[in-house]
Amino acid sequence: MKTPNSPPFYKPNVNQFDANSFLIDLEHKLRTNYGWDATDTNYKFNIFLDTFLYAVNNHAPVVKMSSKLALKPWLTKGIIVSIKHKNRMYKIVLKSRYDFHLNKCFKNFSKILTQLKKKSKIIYYQKEFEQSIFNPNKA
């Protein structure tokens, strides 16, 4: 059974972004750019925008990303929200290691979420197989 390919999306890589060097570079590019003596406001704005985007792309280059969730169509919006909630809970549990009640709540929530994801996957593939019975090219 083929899963749909997720379309890639592009995101600036800000992992090692340094604001000070960005501002220095932007200021240098704006000072050395010609065309500021023009009277047309749109022309000046376009020069500024081009210079700004050039500096941003130098300091935070755009990288191609792909969504892992698009490869798992059985994950509903509700399950995705629950996964995000579980991740937030995990961060809180890490900060308070000795709160056993919180740790127990996190483990129960994770266990229920895992069971829900497995059940959702089973139901999704059962529906896919039922639909592909009448269409052998889809299987």
VMD Tcl script that draws the C-alpha trace (Angstrom):
set ca {
  {0.00 0.00 0.00}
  {1.44 3.34 -1.02}
  {1.33 6.28 1.33}
  {0.97 9.74 -0.17}
  {4.19 11.70 -0.43}
  {4.14 14.85 1.61}
  {5.00 17.98 -0.29}
  {8.21 19.51 1.01}
  {8.09 22.86 2.70}
  {10.90 25.32 3.23}
  {11.91 26.84 6.54}
  {14.73 29.18 7.55}
  {17.47 27.41 9.47}
  {17.82 29.55 12.59}
  {19.83 27.10 14.67}
  {23.01 29.16 14.56}
  {21.48 32.57 13.84}
  {23.49 35.43 15.36}
  {21.42 38.61 15.60}
  {24.42 40.91 16.06}
  {26.23 39.77 12.93}
  {22.94 39.89 11.03}
  {22.35 43.52 12.04}
  {25.92 44.50 11.21}
  {25.68 42.83 7.81}
  {22.29 44.43 7.11}
  {23.55 47.87 8.07}
  {26.63 47.45 5.87}
  {24.54 46.31 2.89}
  {22.07 49.18 3.32}
  {24.86 51.77 3.51}
  {26.66 50.46 0.43}
  {23.49 50.02 -1.63}
  {22.88 52.62 -4.31}
  {19.52 54.08 -5.17}
  {18.64 55.77 -1.88}
  {18.69 59.17 -3.56}
  {15.65 58.25 -5.69}
  {12.38 59.97 -4.89}
  {10.12 56.98 -5.64}
  {9.01 55.37 -2.37}
  {8.19 52.02 -3.97}
  {11.66 51.85 -5.51}
  {13.29 52.56 -2.12}
  {11.13 49.95 -0.42}
  {12.02 47.34 -3.04}
  {15.73 48.08 -2.52}
  {15.30 47.71 1.24}
  {13.29 44.49 0.90}
  {15.81 42.92 -1.48}
  {18.69 43.88 0.83}
  {16.87 42.59 3.91}
  {15.96 39.25 2.31}
  {19.53 38.85 1.04}
  {20.86 39.33 4.59}
  {18.27 36.96 6.07}
  {19.11 34.25 3.52}
  {22.82 34.64 4.30}
  {22.38 34.30 8.06}
  {19.42 31.89 8.13}
  {19.47 29.92 4.87}
  {16.27 28.21 3.78}
  {16.32 24.42 4.14}
  {13.95 21.87 2.68}
  {11.80 20.14 5.28}
  {9.32 17.31 4.96}
  {6.44 16.60 7.26}
  {6.65 13.22 8.95}
  {3.01 13.51 9.92}
  {1.92 13.58 6.28}
  {3.44 10.11 5.92}
  {1.13 8.88 8.71}
  {-2.40 9.60 7.51}
  {-3.99 7.63 10.36}
  {-2.99 10.36 12.82}
  {-6.02 12.57 13.25}
  {-5.91 16.20 14.36}
  {-6.96 15.14 17.84}
  {-4.13 12.62 18.09}
  {-1.61 15.21 16.88}
  {-2.84 17.65 19.54}
  {-2.46 14.89 22.14}
  {1.09 14.16 20.94}
  {2.00 17.83 21.39}
  {0.41 17.80 24.85}
  {2.41 14.68 25.75}
  {5.63 16.36 24.61}
  {4.88 19.39 26.79}
  {4.13 17.09 29.72}
  {7.44 15.31 29.16}
  {9.36 18.57 29.47}
  {7.59 19.33 32.74}
  {8.27 15.82 34.06}
  {11.97 16.21 33.27}
  {12.13 19.40 35.31}
  {10.38 17.85 38.31}
  {11.80 14.35 38.51}
  {10.73 13.69 42.08}
  {7.03 14.46 41.60}
  {5.85 10.87 41.41}
  {2.18 11.77 40.91}
  {3.05 13.85 37.83}
  {5.31 11.07 36.55}
  {2.51 8.52 36.96}
  {0.02 10.78 35.14}
  {2.49 11.21 32.29}
  {3.05 7.47 31.97}
  {-0.70 6.76 31.95}
  {-1.30 9.45 29.34}
  {1.54 8.11 27.17}
  {0.21 4.56 27.47}
  {-3.32 5.57 26.46}
  {-2.00 7.68 23.57}
  {0.14 4.79 22.27}
  {-2.88 2.46 22.36}
  {-4.97 5.08 20.56}
  {-2.34 5.53 17.83}
  {-2.12 1.76 17.27}
  {-5.91 1.42 17.11}
  {-6.15 4.36 14.69}
  {-3.52 2.77 12.43}
  {-5.36 -0.57 12.42}
  {-8.67 1.11 11.56}
  {-7.05 3.17 8.80}
  {-5.50 0.16 7.08}
  {-8.67 -1.89 7.47}
  {-10.57 0.82 5.59}
  {-7.84 1.01 2.94}
  {-7.95 -2.76 2.36}
  {-11.74 -2.76 2.22}
  {-11.65 -0.05 -0.44}
  {-8.94 -1.81 -2.43}
  {-10.92 -5.08 -2.68}
  {-12.95 -3.63 -5.56}
  {-9.98 -1.89 -7.17}
  {-6.98 -4.20 -7.64}
  {-4.84 -1.38 -9.07}
  {-5.03 0.51 -5.77}
  {-3.61 -2.32 -3.65}
}
mol new
graphics top color blue
foreach p $ca { graphics top sphere $p radius 0.5 }
foreach p [lrange $ca 0 end-1] q [lrange $ca 1 end] { graphics top cylinder $p $q radius 0.2 }
display resetview
